[in-house]
């Protein structure tokens, strides 16, 4: 049994339909990560059985990720100015 994570329920629902059509057993639920208090921020977790290479191949196509996948990090913010800006009047 393996888990696939999604930010959007539409993406998860599309993969559920595709996997169900191929005979996989699926269960979709919401799960909060540490520090998430807002229900809308919770990830969608799709439990798939059997979990095989076909499922792994489909994950990227449908916008999901697997536990342990490297997550994209935000770009470094631009550097702050060294001194305050002066307004010209």
N, C-alpha and C positions, 0 to 999 in steps of 0.2 A: 504494500500500500504506500503510495507516495502523495505528496501534496504539491500543488501548484498555486501560486499567489497572484492576485490581480488587484489593480487599483479600481478598475471599472467593472460593474456587474454585467454590462453588455458584452464585453470581451469574454468574461467567464461563461456567460450563457451560450455564446457561439461555440466555445470549445466543448462545453457540456453536450450540446446538440451533435457536434461532430463525433465525439467519443461514444455517445450513446448509439449513434448510427453504426458504429463499428463494433458494438457489443461490449464495450467497457462498462464497468459499474462506477457511477460517480455520485458524489455527495457534495453540495455547495453550502458553505456557511460563512458567517462574518467572524473575524477574529481581530482583536485589538493587540497592537504591539505596545511595548512598555511606554508609558507616558501619554498614550492617546486617550483623551477623555471624550472627544466628540464622536458620536456614532457614525457620522458621515465620513470620517477619516479612516475608519476601520477597513482593513483589507478583506477581500473575498478570498476564501481558501477553498480550493477544489481538491477533494480527496479522490484519487483514481485507483482502481484495482482491476486488472493487474497493472502495475506501473512498469513500462518497458521503454525501449528506445523509440518506438513510434510516438508515445506520449511526449517524450523529451523533444523530439523533432517538431511536434505541433505547438509546443509552448511558445516559442518565439513568434510563430506565425500569428498566434492569437493574442499577443501582447502580455503574456504572463511571465513570471520568473520562478525559479526554483530556489529552495533554501541553499545558501552557499554560493549562489551566482554573484559575481562582482556587480555591485550596484554603481550606477553612474553617479558621480559626485558633482556637485555644483561647481561651476568655474570660480576661480579665485576672484573676489571682488576687486575693483580697481583700488589702487592705493589712495589713502586719504591725503589731502593736501597738508603740507608741513606747517602752513600758517593760515589764519583765517583770511577769507577773501574780503577785500574792502569794497564797499558799494560806492559807486561814483554818482555824485549828484549833479 
